[in-house]
């Protein structure tokens, strides 16, 4: 039976329409696949964006300070100063901690007093701290980023499936990925502990390791477990640094802190501009009297490169730091912890391998 010409025409139209839909679908699928790079490509894009943000002085109030001003790669991502210097030459109250230890030490609390438990919050605080990068708030941060034409394509590449691509959350995410990508070179102790390289440590350093684990009691807080070793216990301890200066005014200071009951970034803004309250340490966060003068145990990774030491940078050299630790561990033990000159030299030799 013959098919009417009109039927053949409708069939052809239907076939053309079907082919058109298939082609359009293929284009859409191809477009979508182009917008969804593989995870490694996304990670690379986000690290690059984080590095750009980290090194951008335009993200400070006066255009002079960048994250890298205080976290200098050549100084182990510290700055070598007693305390940080920010916008307008203002000085803070805390020594700049190294960023090289974040990944290896598996840090779960941030800043000397542990006021932040999430890194994506911690990375934004310095940008709005009045004596660090000095922006008013995150709205001003967004404004600075949006006004730079180089950021729009960079954020789109790093966060291709989210609109708007530029947001405070994405700024934080890029900075987090970047700082977590920072790694210390493998140390002599890493080779000794992780790879059983018995030639990695000198005889003097091996004697120092024995002191670190034994008589010196260093490993009680600076743990050697893990691969690589974390070199911290993630806890808070009192070293006595700075407390003598505020002892006479301690009741008033603690009452005022409790009255204000600040939280999170507001604590950082306050202690950065009030040196006496900064010495209260963990108490500013918990308001527990038992936490007065407690500070987070820093990792000792690259410790020989990150002087000065302690939360306020008041201990200038590694030798001074060893002496202070020996003194306060003696107080905690209730009897003198006596290390000879030779033993101190051995301990220093070991610390230089971390």
SULBEL-V244719 format. One record per helix or strand of 3 or more residues. SS is the DSSP state (@ for helix, = for strand). FROM is the first residue (numbers start at 1). TO is the last residue. If there is no record, write none. Layout:
BEGIN
[[SS,FROM,TO] [SS,FROM,TO]]
END
This chain:
BEGIN
[[@,5,35] [@,39,54] [@,57,59] [@,67,70] [@,73,75] [@,87,89] [@,119,128] [@,138,146] [@,149,158] [@,168,181] [@,188,194] [@,203,213] [@,218,220] [=,236,238] [@,243,260] [@,265,271] [@,275,278] [@,283,286] [@,289,291] [=,294,296] [@,303,305] [@,318,333] [@,341,351]]
END
